[in-house]
Amino acid sequence: MPTVSVKRDLLFQALGKTYTDEEFDELCFEFGLELDEITTEREQISREQGDCKASGASEVVLYKIDVPANRYDLLCLEGIARGLQVFKDKCAPRYRRVSPASGEPQRLLVTSETAAVRPHAVAAVLRDITFTQERYDSFIELQEKLHQNVCRKRTLVAIGTHDLDTVCGPFTYTAKLPADIHFRPLNQTQEFTAVELMSLYKTDSHLRHYLHIIEDKPAYPVIYDSNGVVLSMPPIINGDHSKISLKTKNVFVECTATDLTKAKIVLDMMVTMFSEYCELAYRTETLSSEFINRKVGINESTERIAGLLTKMCLRSQPTGAGDQIQVEIPPTRSDVIHACDIMEDAAMAYGFNNIPRTTPGTYTVANQPSDITHQTALKQPAPVPLSLHQVARTTLLPGLLKTIAANRKMPLPLKLFEISDVVLKDETKDVGARNSRRLCAVFYHRSPGFEVIHGLLDRAMQLLEVAPARGTGYHIQAADDSTFFPGRCAEVFVCGVSVGRLGVLHPDVIQRFELTMPCSALEMDLEPFL
């Protein structure tokens, strides 16, 4: 799930109401979101880079909100605020397109040369925008979130935004030989050819990740205005000439793509999140209230269900023909594909906690597919699966062994570690389980290397300021564990409490992960030290 970071006070200002943290957490839950963390920029930097780096950082409170992966309309503050306002019956936005004062809309012409590299392009103009620093930052962040999400790191779609008042339409999207493309890229002071740019950006920490998309193509995509000014060389970089700023009033948005449907979705998101005056394609679906009542497990009137759907940004009304409901799906809701998606929104608006509990009419006995867990490979009891392709990890070791298996041709020794959460059963919790932070490390070489893993444990304890002492510090003692070779396993105790195990892995475990050499491992609980 993508995580969107928003400034709390700005969000409350957009909502027109101030909430306590607990009240906002509950509102998010009702709407199908999750308030993941409450922090500040200073706390984030201090946690990740140390207190010295955090000096002077902002103390503004930030809400980190987890949103569903298919809700692209919730990837920015504007989208979250609008969605919650509709949910609370405070607004019902309607998007419509207006013609420019000149009466002539802008045009983006796509030439046949793009077919072999990146064949599709769509565009729109946002007029009379007033950017503040916060709106500008949100606008840029939305582009990045879309790039990482639906755009699949620019492989499917790349977004370009330009100051329309600095260029002149109509615009042309074409493809040219790299040596024939000359322009000054964003934030550079001189012109480069496309060939030179590809070399320049090979060391750029951000842009180098996108070079592979076109670097092997015989021609590179490029967008020009009517005067030959380069707007962008997608999906790599925009031109500096048309860059937007806080003073920009009219924004030209272009999306080039290998997938036309995704391009239209992305363009819809960009314009609807930042304009109340853009008309895009609405569509309607018709379904019955009986279908929703039956699937959700409730018994509500047709009018009531239409009202629930309207709260979820799906403007709905009874058709008058029996229990049929006409549902209008706005361009912001590209996640609504089938009737079951509409039914899910009705259930969300009704409140999952309000749905009566009933006994299923059909009973089945589930079986766990053998290919969804590596627990058996560790000779351990299998965890409970969450879905067909997911399990809650109860140990970090399989992930590291899979990584070694995928990299076993690399020079030896291989030394890997991971610090992450596992899920453990806990009947004292309301969900029956709890998260626990763990450290896991493995050493893979021609010899077992138990002394290396043991040394790592000693070093970790030294850094945690835990002395080697039985009872008051830490110590290890022999243990039996089917994951490890008999007689080569030890349990780690801190202040008399077991926190983990280390040892040489059993040959059967090594073989099941398609490894051929000995491997030692350490896995321990970090919760006592946090």
WORARA-V338679 format. One record per backbone hydrogen bond with DSSP energy under -0.5 kcal/mol. CO is the residue of the C=O (numbers start at 0). NH is the residue of the N-H. Records with the same first field share a line. If there is no record, write none. Layout:
CO=NH, NH
This chain:
1=66
2=4
3=5, 64
5=62
6=10
7=11
8=12
9=13
10=14
11=15, 16
19=23
20=24
21=25
22=26
23=27
24=28
25=29
26=30
27=31, 32
28=31
33=35, 65
36=63
38=61
39=43
40=44
41=45
42=46
43=47
44=48, 49
45=49
49=52, 53
51=54
53=56
57=41
59=40
60=7
61=38, 63
62=5, 64
63=35, 36
64=3
65=33
66=1
67=70
69=71
70=73
71=74
75=79
76=80
77=81
78=82
79=83
80=84
81=85
82=86
83=87
84=89, 90
85=88
99=102
102=104
106=108, 170
108=110, 172
110=113
111=114
112=115
113=116, 117
119=256
121=254
123=252
124=126
125=250
128=130
131=135
132=136
133=137
134=138
135=139
136=140
137=141
138=142
139=143
140=144
141=145
142=146
143=147
144=148
145=150
146=152, 153
148=151
150=155, 156
151=154
155=257, 258
157=255
159=253
161=163, 251
162=165
163=166
167=225
170=108
171=173, 223
172=110
173=221
175=219
176=179
177=180, 193, 194
179=181
180=193
182=184, 191
183=239, 240
184=187
191=182
192=196
193=197
194=198
195=199
196=200
198=201
199=202
200=203
203=207
205=208
206=209, 210
207=210
209=212
210=213, 214
213=216
217=177
219=175
221=173
222=230, 231
223=171
224=227
228=224
230=238
231=222
232=235, 236
236=232
237=185
239=242
241=162
244=247
245=130
248=128
249=163, 164, 251
250=125, 252
251=161, 253
252=123
253=159
254=121
255=157
256=119
258=262
259=263
260=264
261=265
262=266
263=267
264=268
265=269
266=270
267=271
268=272
269=273
276=97, 278
277=96, 279
279=281
282=328
284=326
286=324
287=291
288=292
289=293
290=294
291=295
292=296, 297
300=304
301=305
302=306
303=307
304=308
305=309
306=310
307=311
308=311, 313
309=312
312=314, 329
314=327
316=325
319=321
320=323
322=288
323=318, 319
324=286, 326
325=316, 327
326=284, 328
327=314, 329
328=282
329=332
331=333
332=335
334=336
337=340, 341
338=342
339=343
340=344
341=345
342=346
343=347
344=348
345=349
346=350
350=353, 354
351=354
363=365
366=368
368=371
369=372
373=377
374=377, 379
375=378
383=391
386=389
389=385, 386
390=392
392=422
395=399
396=400
397=401
398=402
399=403
400=404
401=405
402=406
403=406
404=407
406=409
412=414
413=443
415=441
417=419, 439
419=437
421=435
423=433
425=428
428=431
431=425
433=423
435=421
436=525, 526
437=419
438=523
439=417
440=521
441=415
442=444, 519
443=412, 413
448=451, 452
449=453
450=454
451=455
452=456
453=457
454=458
455=459
456=460
457=461
458=462
459=463
460=465
461=464
464=466
466=468, 473
468=472
469=471
472=494
473=468
474=492
476=490
480=483
482=505
484=487
487=503
488=478
489=501
490=476
491=498, 499
492=474
493=496
496=493
498=524
499=491
500=522
501=489
502=520
503=484
505=508, 509
506=510
507=511
508=512
509=512, 514
510=513
517=444
518=504
519=442
520=502
521=440
522=500
523=438
525=528, 529
526=529
